[in-house]
Each structure stands twice: as structure tokens, then as C-alpha cells.
Amino acid sequence: MTTIPPYPHGKDLLAGKVVVVTAAAGTGIGSAVAARCLEEGASVVISDWHERRLAEKLDELATEHGDRVHATACDVTDTEQVDTLISGAVERFGRIDVMINNAGLGGSTSIVDMTDEEWSRVLDITLDGTFRATRAALRQFIAQGGGGAVVNNSSVVGWRAQAEQSHYAAAKAGVMGLTRCAAVDVAEHGIRVNAVAPSLATHPFLAKVAGEELLGELEQREVFGRAARPWEVANVMVFLASDYASYLTGEVVSVSSQHP
């Protein structure tokens, strides 16, 4: 196992920007990217469907970042709530500059045993939710006069086969396709749309639902011999959101040390 690198200090990569992050409560990538955006100078609207965890995360972040962080409960399966998330962010901070779509749902079920409900639930949150939030953000970017960035969270399983992941893999592959095509649709407005595709980023909730045996097996596929920390994925998302990625659009960046 390689040594985990030190946590990097902020460099004001997002200074003055307004960022919206879905599924930002808890301990995963969404929470990590919200914290990194704040550390890089942005004002951030965090969102999640779980209101108690969202309030706890707001309190935690506000302790250090004050009124640069705001929270709005949102279920990404509901178009009205998604649209309200964006309009509320504009009302709070005057505009938005970055939309980070992190909301997703997994699960492990063989396709032979998978129900229509299991399939539809994963697709509705992971793919359709990303569509709804991307659409709402793009409409706002255009109304502001153009510019802005969308960063979607996909997965390497959108490329690589894994047992019992048909619904999740289909959804994440869909996020990749959505990212590429949306980028073409809005390029004339100076808007960028990109995605990351992490392999494995561990956090307490994932360990609880996936189990130590499966996580250990997945870690063995990583050439570093360990999973990423959520902030290591968040760093790449921050890069894609920043002006340093000004000529990247329609790209899916693998955040992975996984070998075939």
C-alpha cells in the first residue's frame, strides 16, 4: 500500500465563483468536493435529500467558512426541487458558476434477480438526476450570458464490467454519454461540461453498505494497493471546475489507479 499524500492547501482556484453540489451531506465525494471548493475560495450551495445530515454538514462547514456556504434540501428525482435548488442558489449568491452533480445510487444485484423497481431507482437518481440538474444549471448559465462549468460524477464501471452492477454501470455509462453530448450542445455559450470516473473512493458509509470483504477485493485491483480518499477525487473535480481546465469539455477523466 502506498502512503497517502498530505492534504493540499487551497490555492484560490475557485475564488469568487459560486458552486452548487448535489449529494453533499455525509462523508463521501460530495462532502469532500464541497469542502475543497470552499477551501479554494468559492461560495458553495450544498444539497442533499437527507435534511438532518444536510443540516449537520452545513453547521460543520459554516464553522470555518461562515456565510459562504448555504444549504438547500433537494431530491434530484423531482424536477421542481432541482429547479428550485438552482433558483435558490441564484437568489442567495446572485449567480452560479459551477454545477457539480454527485448524486447517485448503487447496489449489488445480479441482473437475473433484478426487479424493475431496482433498475428504475438507480437510473432515476444516478442518470436522470444528473440530467435534471445539468439542464437546470445550463439554462441558468445561458440566462447569465454564458460561461460556467458542469462537473459530473461517473464511474469506471461505465467502462469496465463488474458483477451485479448492471443498473449502476448502465447509469454511469449514461452519465458519460450525457456529458459528451451536452458539452457539444452548449459549447457556443462558452460552457464546459466534463466528468470524473473514479474507481474506488472509500469512506465510512461505503464501508458500511459494501462490506470489508468486497472493498478489500476491489482495493487489490488498484496499483497503489489502496482506495482513493474522497478528497483525492474532489481535487480533480475542482480542477475541472476551475479556469485551469478552460479548454476541456466533453471529457471523462478517470480518477483511478485500477489496472484491467
N, C-alpha and C positions, 0 to 999 in steps of 0.2 A: 504494500500500500504506500503510495506517495504521500508526502507531507502536505497538509492543507495549507495553501499560501495565506499570508496575512490579509486581513480585510482591508481593502484600499480606501483611502481617504477621498472625499468628494473633490472634484475639480471644476465645479460650476458648469458642467456640460449642458445643463438644462436651465441655467439661470434665466429667470423671467418668464419661463414657459408655464403653461397650465396643463396638467396631465390628469386624465381620468383612467382609473384602473378598476376592472371588474374582478370579483372574487378575491378581494384584498384582505379579508379577515383571516384569522388563523395563523399558521406557521409556514405556509408553502411559498411558492414562487410569487404569487400575487402580493402577499405581505412584504416579501423581500424587495420586490421591484418598487412598491410604494415608498418604502424606506429609502432605497437608493435614489429615487427621483427627488425626494426631499433633500437628501444629502448633496445632491447635485444642483440645488438651488431652485427647483420647481415648486410651484403651488400644486397640491395634489387633492383630487377628489377620490376618495376610496369608496368602494361599493361592494356589497355582498347581500345575499338573500337572508343570511342569519343575523338578525338585528342585534342580539346580545353580543355575539363575537365582534360584530362591526363596531359597536359602541366601545367595547374593550380596546380594540385596536386604535380607534380614534383617540381615546384617552392616553394610550401609550405613546402614540406619535406626537400628539399635541403637547405632551410634557416637554419635548425637546424642540418642536418646530412651531408651536403656537398656532396662530390663525392661518398659517399657510397650508393647513390640512383641514379638509372638510369631509363629511361622510353623508352618503345617501343610500338607503336601502334599495336594492333593485334585484328583481328576479328576471334574468335575461330571457326566459321563455315568454315574457309578457312584453309585447311591443310598446304598449303605453308606458310601462315602467322604464323601459330603456330610453324612450324619447324624453321622459321626464328627467332621467339622470343627466342627459346632455343639456337640456334647457336649464336645469337647476345649477349645473356647473357654470354655465354662461351667466346666469343671474348672480351667482356668488362671486365669480372672478372676472367677469366681463368678456371672456372668450375661452376657447380651448385650443391647444396646440398639438396635443398628443392623445391618442386613444390607445390604451393597452388592454387587449382582450385576453384575459387569463381564465375566464370561467370555463370549466369543463367537468365532465363526469366520466369516470371509468367503471370498472367492474370486470370480473373474470367469469365468463360463461362460455362453454362450447356452443358453437352455432347450432349444433344438433339439439341442444336443450334450451336455446334462447327463445324467449317469448317476444311477441310483437311489442309488448309494453317495454321490456328491457331495451330492445333495439331503439325504439322511438324516443325513450327518455334520454339515452346517451346522445343520440343525434340532435335532439331538440336543444339540449343545453350546450353541447360542445360545438356543433356546427351551426345550427340555426341561431343560437345565441350570439355567436361571433358575427354572423351575417347581420343580425338586427343592430348590434352595437356599431359595427363598421358602417352600415348605411346611415345611421343617425349621425355619427361623427363626420362622415364625408359631406353630408348635407350641410352641417354647420360650418365646416371648413370652407365650402364653396360660398356660403352666405357671407362669410367674413372676408371674402375676396381671394381665397385660395391660400395655398401653403398648408402645412400641417403634416403629421405623420401618424400612421396606424401601425401598431406592432401586435401581431397575433401570436398566440402560444399554440404551436402544433406539437408534434412528437415524432421521434424516429420511427415509431410503429406505423406512421403514414407511408413509410418506405419499406420497412422490414417486417417480415412475418413473425407473429408471436401467438402462441396457442391461447385460445379463449379470449381473444381481443378483436374479434371481427367487427363489433359495433364501434369500439373505440378507434380502431385503425381506420375504418371507413370514415368516421367523423374527422379524424385528424388529417387524413389524405384530402378530404373535402376542404378543410381549412387551408391547406396548401394551394389547392386549385382556386379557391375564393381569393386568396391573397394575390396570386399572379394575375388573375383576370381583373380584379378590382383596381390593381395598380395601373393597368392599361386604360381603364375607363376614366381615371381621374388625373392622369399624367399631365394633361393640358392645363390643369389648375395648379400645377406645381406641388401636388400632394403625393407623398410617398406611402406605399403600403408594403410592409415586409413581415416576415415571421421568423420565429426561432423554432427549432425542433430539438428539444432536449432528449437525452436518452434516459437518465435516471438521476433525479434530484431528491434526496431523502430528507424527510422532516418527520416530526413525531406522529402526525395524523396518518401519513402514508405507512409508516411502520405499523401502526395500529390496524389498518384495514388490509394491508397486503401480507403481513406476516414476515417474520425474520427469515424463514427458510427461502421464500421466493426472493426477497431482497438480496440475500446472500448469493443466490444463484445469479441474479442479474448483475451484481457487483463484479462477479468473476468474468463477465463479458467486457468489462471496462479495462483498457490497457493500463490505466492508473491504479487499478486494483481497488477503487473506491467509487462511490457515487459522488456526483456534484453536490455542493451545498446550494440551496436556493439562491443565495446572493451571487453565485457564480453564473447562473443563468440570467439573473436580473442585470448583471453588468452588461451582457450582450444586448439585452433589450434596451437598456439605457443608451448604448452606442447607436442602435438603430433609430432611436427616438431623437437623437441629437443631430446637430448640424455636421458632425463628422461623417455622417452617413448620407450626405447630400446627394450623392449620385447612385445610391442604391434604391431600387424599387422593384417589386415583384420577385424578391429573393426570399428563399427559405434557408436560414443559416443553422446548420447543425451545431448544437452545443453538446458535444459528445466526445468521449474517448472510447466509444464502443467499437470493437472490431467485428467483422462479419461472423 
